[in-house]
């Protein structure tokens, strides 16, 4: 049992949603363990937006092409930044991901595109761009 009798043994309800209430939230990952912290101490959203099937497919490509061993495709918040504070990707990762997307979806993401900051802002933004431009 966690704080105020909250069950954080599994950290998740049967629905896969992290355990939380209006006072406390279970934060962490399955590998690092979960901790109950007061909601007031949490910055940012408590719950991740659900991924669409298309976002999950692209998340799998991202995890596989970048060899992200510590994260599962389903753990990537579709609205979180891909770079810096989000997944922590860098410019080399962007090139590798662009190549994987090109091979899978039949169009090129160019490094000189002025829209790259918007395109690679999040998994959701990248998925929308891929959906608009894919040829395969």
N, C-alpha and C positions, 0 to 999 in steps of 0.2 A: 504494500500500500504506500501511496505517496502522501504528500501534504494534504491535510484535511480529509483523509480517507480516500483520496483519488487513486484509482488503480493505475499505476504506471508500470506494472510488471511486464506487460507486453508492449506498452506504449501506444497501442492502437486498438480501436474497437474492431469488431468483425468486418466493418465496412472498409477498413484500411485508413480511416481518418485518425490523425493523431489525437490522443486523449487530451482534453482541455476543458476548462469551465470558465466562468466569468472572473475567477480570482487567480487561477494558476494555469500554466501551460506546460506540457511535457515537450521539452526541446532537446534536440540532438539527433543522432542517427542510430540505426540499429547496431552499427559496429562500435560506436563510441559510447553507447548507453544513453539513457534519457534522464533528464533532471527536471524537477518541478521548479519553476521560477515564477515570481509574481508577474502578472501581465504588464504592470507598469514598468518592469525592467526589460521588456522586449521591445526592440525597435524594428519597425517594418511589420509586414503582415504575419499573422500567427499561422494561418493555413495557406498552403500552396494552391494555386488555381489548378483544376484538373486539366490534364493533357487531352487533346483530341487524338483520334487514331493517327492522323497525319503528323501531328506534332510528335507523337511517340515514335513513329517510323523514323522521322528525322533525328530524334534524340538518340535512337539506336545507331544511326549512321555516325552521329557525332561521337558517341562513346567508343564505337568500334574504330573509326578512322583515327582518333586521337589517343587510342589505347588508355582510356580513362578507367583504370582498374579499381579506383576507390568509389566510383559512383555508378549506379544503375540508371538506365535510360528513364525509367519511371520516376526517379528521384529529382529530375531536373524540372525546376519550376519554369513553366513556359513564359512567365512574365519577368523573370529575374534576368539581370544583365548577363551576357555571355562573357564579357571581359571585365577585368579589374575586380570589383567587389562581388560579382556574381560567381560564375564558374572559374574565373581567373585565367581565361584564355589569353593568348598573346598573338602577335602578328603571324608568327610561324604556324600556330594552330589555325588561324583564319585561312592561310594558304592551303594547308592540308585538308581542311574541311571543304574549301571551295573545290578542290580537285575531286574529292569524294562525291560532292553534290553534282559536279559536272558529269562524272561517270554514271551516276545513278539516274539523273533526271534529264540529261541531254542538252544542257545549256551551260554557258560559262558565266561565272561570277568574276568580273574583272577587278584587278587590284586598283585601277585608276578611276573606278566608278565613284563619283561624288556622293552617291547615296549609301555607300558601304556602312557608314556609322548608323544609319537608320535600319538598313537591311540586317545587320548583325547585332542589333540592339538587344534582342532576346530570341529565344527559341520560337516564340509566337510570331515575331516580326520576320524572322528568317523563313519560317514555314509559309507565311502569307506570300512572300516574294517567290519562293519555289513554286507554290501553287499557281501563281500568275504566269510563270515563265517556263515551266517544265514542258518538254517535248516528248517525253517517254512516259 
